[in-house]
Every structure is written in C-alpha cells, then in structure tokens.
Amino acid sequence: MKTKQSLRWILKIVIISVVASMSFSLASNKLFEQAGYIMAFIILAMFIAVGVVFDAIGVAVTVAQEARFHSMATRRERGALESLRLIKNADKVACFCSDVVGDVTGITTGTIVTLMAVRLAEGLDAENLLIPLIISGIVTGLVIGGKAAGKMIAINKSTGIVLWVGKLMNILHLRKHNK
C-alpha cells in the first residue's frame, strides 16, 4: 500500500515539475523578449530569489521541531496548524520546494543567462566566449551562494521560517480541514 502511494506521489511530482518548468520557461521567455537589459536583470534576480527562498523553506521544514508547533497550536497561534501539517509532510514539502521550485528556477535562470549572454554579445558585436562565461559564472555564484546562505539561515531559523509559511498559508486559507 505504501509503495503504491509513493509511486503516485512520484508521478504527481513529475507532472508538477514538467508543468512548472514549461510555465516558468514560457513566462521568462515572453518577459525576456520584451525586456531591456535592466529589466532582464530584474527578471533574473526574481528567479534567483524565488529559488533561494523556496530552497530555504524546504530545508527549514525538514529540520523544524514539531513539538514547538504543538505548543503554539494549543495556544491557537495563527499558522501553527498549517506549520504542523508542513512538518508532518516534510519529505513532500522539501521535494516540492527544493526540487520542483528550486531546481526549476535554477534551470530557468540558466536559460535566461544564456539568452542574456547571446543578446549582450550580439549587441557588442563580440564573438568570443568571454562575455557568456563571465555572466554565467557570476550568476552561478549568486545562485549557489544564495542557496548556501538560505540553507544556513533555514537551519538556524527553521521555527520562524516554518511559522511564517504557516501564517501565509493560514491567510490564504491553504489548510485541509480534517474532521
């Protein structure tokens, strides 16, 4: 029974990943086509930020202490029940946040960087590989450095991060009503 549920989850996450990747790529390509250099860098920064934030949420959920949220829930603190649900489903939440959103934004970022480098090289009439290499290196450093910093913060501030996500879910009414 557990294996069947696991296979369903894997199939579901694969479908979500494909749809998310196609959606992010389509949106970024459409935005990028009409954007100047400054707007392209803003779009790129947004994708990097989304990837870093979701990666941090995935880590925070896996290391958060469930007992703290039970205490908050008994005091009826807003977002505590949603936070408990996140922690109880930490494997799925981490997979969605870190793998689906984090990885898809990383791949989309790579696509944007490639398009930016080609556009910049064409604009400068440069045919060498130096411009794409520099841009790619800088963005890679920002993505990896951002995710490393996000993970460090997530490990040290997991309770606050998970509660913040739980409160956001509460505000957006993203809680299953189990009776």
N, C-alpha and C positions, 0 to 999 in steps of 0.2 A: 504494500500500500504506500509506504513512504517513498519507494523508488518511483512509483507512478506519479506522485505529487512532485517529486524532484524533477522528473522529466518534463512535466507540464510547466514548471517554473522556468526551466532552461529554455524550452520552446518559446514561452511568453517573453522572456528577456531578450532572446534573439530577435523576435519580431519587433519588440520595442526599440532595440538597437538599430535595426535596419531603418525603421520609420524615422527615428530621431536623427540618424546620420543623413538620410535623404532630406529631411526638413531643414536641418542646420546648414547643409551644403547649399540647398536651393536658396534659403534666406540669405546666407552670406554672399553667394554669387550675385544675387539680384541687388543687394545693397552695395556690393563692391563695384558692380558695373557702373553705377551712378555716382560713386563717391570720388572725391578728390583725395589727395594724399593724406590730408589731416583727418578726414572722415574715415578713410581706410584704416588709419592707425587707431582711431577711436573704436571702430568695429572690432579690430584685432584685440585691443585691450579688453573689450567687453567679453569676448570669447575666452580669453585667458582668465579673467576674473571669475567667470561662471565656472570654469573647470576647476580653479583653485578652491573656490567656496564649496562646491559640491564634493570635491575630494576630501576636504576637511570635515564636512558633515558625515561622510561615510566612515571616516576614522573615528570621529567623536562618538558615533553611535556604537561602534564596536568596543570602545573602552569605557563607556559611561557605566556608573554603578547603579544598578536597578533599585537598590534599597533607598537611595536618596529620593528617587521619584515616587516610591510608595509613600514615603513620609510627606512629600509635597501633595500627593493625591489625597491623603487623609485630611489635609488642611484645605482641600479644594482649591489648590493653586491652579490658576489658568495654565493650560498646556501640559500639566503633569500626566494626565491620562494618555494624551497623544504621545508624549515622550516615552511613556512605558510601552506603548504599542510599537514605537520605533525600536526600542531596545530589545523587545521580545522578538522582533523580526530583523535583528541586526544584520544577519547574513544577506537577506534580500535588500535591505536598505543600503548597505555598503556596496553591494553589487550594482544597484541602480545608480547611486550617487557617484561612486568612484569609477566604476567600469563603464556604465552606459553614458552618463552625462560627462564625467571626467575624460574618458577616452574619446568620446565623440567630439567634444570641444577641442581636444588635442589634435585630432585628425583634421578637423575643420580649420583650426589655426594653421596647420601645415599647408593646407590648400590656399588659405588667404596669403600666407607668407610667399608661397610660390607665385601667385598672381601678382602680388605687390612687387616682388623682385623682378619679374619679367616686365611689368609696366615701367618700373623705375629704370631698368636697363635700356628699354626702348626709348624712354624719354631723354635719356642721357647719351643715346647712341653708343652705348657701351656693349661690346660683345664678349667681354671676359666674364669669368665666373666669380670675380671678387665681390661684386655687389650682392648677388644671391647668397653667397657664402657668409658674408657679414650679417645680412639681415636674418638669415636662418639661424646663425649662431647666437645672435642677440636674443631672438625670440625663444629659442630653445632654452637658453639660460634663464630667461624670465619665467617660462613655464615650469621648468624643473625647480628653480629656486623658489618660485611662488608656492608650488605644491609641497616642497620640503618645509617651508615656513608654515604653511597651512596645517600640515600634519603635526608639527611641533606644537602649534597653538591648540590644535584639536585634542592632543593627548593631555596637555596641561589644563585646558579649559573645557573639557568634554561636557560637564554638567551644564554649564552656561550655554554652550552651543546647542545641545540637545533640547534644553528647555526653550531656547529661542525658537528653534524649529517647531517644537510642540506648540508654543503660543501662536506661531504663524499658522500652523495647521488648524488650531482652535478658531482663530479669527476667520479663516477661510472655510471653516466647517468641514475639514477633511478628516473626520473621525468616523470609524464604523460604529454604529450604535448596536452594541451587543446587549441582548436582553437575557 
